[in-house]
Amino acid sequence: MLVLSFLPVALLLTITPGAATALVVRHAVVRGRRDAWHATLGNAAGVLAWAVLAAAGVAAVVAASAEAFMVVKIVGAVTLLVLGVQSIRHGRARPAASRATRPGSAFRQGLVTSMANPKLAVFFVALFPQFVPDGAPVLPSALLMAATIVALDLVWYSALAYTVARARRSFMDGPWLGRFQQMSGAVLIGLGLRLAAEQR
């Protein structure tokens, strides 16, 4: 019953475009399905970490403290800006050079982007209590909801990565790959600026 009532909200959270969507699509187009999958795993790990922290009450501190929220927000904004600038710079370079990547880099980018998003802390702290049944233990219920979100994230972003990676060959010849990197970089920068400007 808990999963069924929570599922529509979790699905809406998953498919709403954001930094994770931009990151996964960028990796799928530029570096292929493997890197996009690693970015997906990193994002899922970050979502799970925030959910567990929310269940343990730690994320409530971030949500309630203006200073803690500001620190996480700044880290998140800087992360998105750096990734965006790097993407634009690589888009202006040769496509072969832009595809080079270090093992684990995509996973780290997904993890850091997710963990540096204070909105997840606020979201989980505000959302989880509404779905915990009266008298039910909070931690198991919260972990079940967290697992639901992570499972949906893995399915959605994996399907997105597969679809985009299948179409990436049309970008490999000609200038489209570099142009897409510059466009995705601009999107990441825009998301970073929006995060920096947002209030709780």
C-alpha positions as CSV (number, residue, x, y, z in Angstrom):
1,M,0.0,0.0,0.0
2,L,2.8,2.4,0.8
3,V,4.6,1.8,-2.5
4,L,1.4,2.1,-4.5
5,S,0.5,5.5,-2.9
6,F,4.0,6.8,-3.2
7,L,4.6,5.5,-6.8
8,P,3.0,8.4,-8.7
9,V,4.9,11.0,-6.8
10,A,8.2,9.1,-7.2
11,L,7.5,8.7,-11.0
12,L,6.9,12.4,-11.3
13,L,10.1,13.2,-9.5
14,T,12.1,10.9,-11.7
15,I,10.8,12.1,-15.1
16,T,11.0,15.8,-14.3
17,P,14.0,17.2,-16.3
18,G,16.8,18.6,-14.3
19,A,20.6,18.5,-13.9
20,A,20.6,14.7,-13.9
21,T,18.8,14.5,-17.2
22,A,21.2,17.0,-18.8
23,L,24.2,15.1,-17.5
24,V,23.0,11.6,-18.6
25,V,22.0,12.9,-22.1
26,R,25.3,14.7,-22.4
27,H,27.3,11.5,-21.6
28,A,25.1,9.3,-23.8
29,V,25.7,11.6,-26.8
30,V,29.3,12.5,-26.3
31,R,30.8,9.4,-24.7
32,G,28.3,6.6,-25.2
33,R,26.0,4.4,-23.3
34,R,28.6,3.1,-20.8
35,D,29.5,6.6,-19.5
36,A,25.8,7.5,-19.4
37,W,25.1,4.4,-17.3
38,H,27.9,5.3,-14.9
39,A,26.5,8.8,-14.6
40,T,23.1,7.2,-13.9
41,L,24.6,5.0,-11.2
42,G,26.3,8.0,-9.6
43,N,23.0,10.0,-9.6
44,A,21.2,7.1,-8.1
45,A,23.8,6.7,-5.4
46,G,23.4,10.4,-4.5
47,V,19.6,10.2,-4.4
48,L,19.8,7.1,-2.2
49,A,22.3,8.9,0.1
50,W,20.0,11.9,0.5
51,A,17.0,9.6,1.1
52,V,18.9,7.7,3.8
53,L,20.0,10.9,5.4
54,A,16.5,12.2,5.4
55,A,15.3,9.0,7.0
56,A,18.0,9.4,9.6
57,G,17.1,13.0,10.2
58,V,20.4,14.4,9.0
59,A,18.9,16.0,5.9
60,A,16.5,17.9,8.2
61,V,19.4,19.9,9.5
62,V,20.3,21.0,6.0
63,A,16.6,21.8,5.2
64,A,16.2,23.8,8.5
65,S,19.6,25.5,8.6
66,A,20.0,28.5,6.3
67,E,23.8,28.2,6.5
68,A,23.9,24.5,5.7
69,F,21.5,24.9,2.9
70,M,23.5,27.8,1.4
71,V,26.8,25.8,1.5
72,V,25.2,22.8,-0.3
73,K,23.5,25.2,-2.8
74,I,26.8,26.9,-3.6
75,V,28.6,23.6,-4.0
76,G,25.9,22.4,-6.3
77,A,25.8,25.6,-8.4
78,V,29.6,25.6,-8.8
79,T,29.6,21.9,-9.8
80,L,27.0,22.6,-12.5
81,L,28.9,25.7,-13.7
82,V,32.2,23.8,-13.9
83,L,30.6,20.9,-15.8
84,G,28.9,23.3,-18.2
85,V,32.1,25.3,-18.9
86,Q,34.0,22.0,-19.5
87,S,31.4,20.8,-21.9
88,I,31.5,24.0,-23.9
89,R,35.3,23.9,-24.0
90,H,35.3,20.3,-25.2
91,G,32.7,21.1,-27.7
92,R,35.0,23.6,-29.3
93,A,37.8,21.0,-29.4
94,R,38.1,18.0,-31.7
95,P,35.4,15.4,-31.2
96,A,38.0,12.7,-30.6
97,A,39.5,14.6,-27.7
98,S,36.1,15.4,-26.2
99,R,35.2,11.7,-26.0
100,A,38.2,10.8,-23.9
101,T,37.3,10.2,-20.3
102,R,38.8,8.7,-17.1
103,P,37.3,5.6,-15.5
104,G,34.9,6.6,-12.8
105,S,34.6,10.2,-14.0
106,A,31.0,9.9,-15.1
107,F,30.0,8.2,-11.9
108,R,31.6,10.9,-9.8
109,Q,29.9,13.6,-11.8
110,G,26.5,12.0,-11.3
111,L,27.2,11.5,-7.6
112,V,28.4,15.0,-6.9
113,T,25.7,16.6,-9.0
114,S,23.1,14.7,-7.0
115,M,24.7,15.1,-3.6
116,A,25.2,18.9,-4.1
117,N,21.5,19.4,-4.7
118,P,19.9,20.8,-1.5
119,K,16.5,20.6,-3.1
120,L,16.6,16.8,-2.6
121,A,17.1,17.3,1.1
122,V,14.2,19.6,1.4
123,F,12.1,17.4,-0.9
124,F,12.7,14.2,1.1
125,V,12.2,15.8,4.5
126,A,8.9,17.4,3.4
127,L,7.7,14.4,1.5
128,F,8.5,11.2,3.4
129,P,6.5,12.0,6.5
130,Q,3.3,12.4,4.5
131,F,3.5,8.8,3.3
132,V,4.5,7.0,6.5
133,P,1.4,5.2,7.8
134,D,0.3,6.0,11.3
135,G,2.2,3.9,13.8
136,A,4.6,2.5,11.2
137,P,8.3,2.6,11.9
138,V,9.8,5.6,10.1
139,L,13.1,4.3,9.0
140,P,11.9,1.1,7.1
141,S,9.2,3.1,5.4
142,A,11.5,5.9,4.3
143,L,14.1,3.4,3.0
144,L,11.3,1.6,1.0
145,M,10.4,5.0,-0.6
146,A,14.0,5.7,-1.2
147,A,14.5,2.3,-2.9
148,T,11.4,3.0,-5.1
149,I,12.8,6.3,-6.3
150,V,16.2,4.8,-7.0
151,A,14.7,1.9,-8.9
152,L,12.6,4.3,-11.1
153,D,15.7,6.5,-11.6
154,L,17.8,3.5,-12.8
155,V,15.0,2.4,-15.2
156,W,14.2,5.8,-16.6
157,Y,17.8,7.1,-17.1
158,S,19.0,3.7,-18.4
159,A,16.3,3.8,-21.0
160,L,17.1,7.5,-21.8
161,A,20.8,6.7,-22.1
162,Y,20.1,3.7,-24.4
163,T,17.8,5.7,-26.6
164,V,20.2,8.6,-26.9
165,A,23.2,6.5,-27.4
166,R,21.5,4.6,-30.2
167,A,21.0,7.9,-32.0
168,R,24.4,9.3,-31.3
169,R,26.0,7.9,-34.5
170,S,24.2,10.7,-36.5
171,F,26.2,13.2,-34.4
172,M,29.5,11.5,-34.9
173,D,30.1,12.8,-38.4
174,G,30.1,16.5,-38.9
175,P,29.9,19.4,-36.5
176,W,26.9,18.2,-34.5
177,L,28.7,16.5,-31.7
178,G,30.6,19.7,-30.8
179,R,27.5,21.8,-31.1
180,F,25.6,19.4,-28.8
181,Q,28.3,19.6,-26.2
182,Q,28.2,23.4,-26.3
183,M,24.4,23.3,-26.0
184,S,24.4,20.8,-23.1
185,G,27.1,23.0,-21.4
186,A,24.9,26.0,-21.7
187,V,22.0,24.0,-20.2
188,L,24.2,22.9,-17.2
189,I,25.4,26.5,-16.7
190,G,21.8,27.7,-16.8
191,L,20.8,25.1,-14.2
192,G,23.7,26.2,-12.0
193,L,22.7,29.8,-12.2
194,R,19.1,28.9,-11.4
195,L,20.2,26.9,-8.4
196,A,22.4,29.7,-7.2
197,A,19.5,32.2,-7.4
198,E,16.9,29.9,-5.8
199,Q,15.6,30.4,-2.3
200,R,14.5,27.5,-0.1
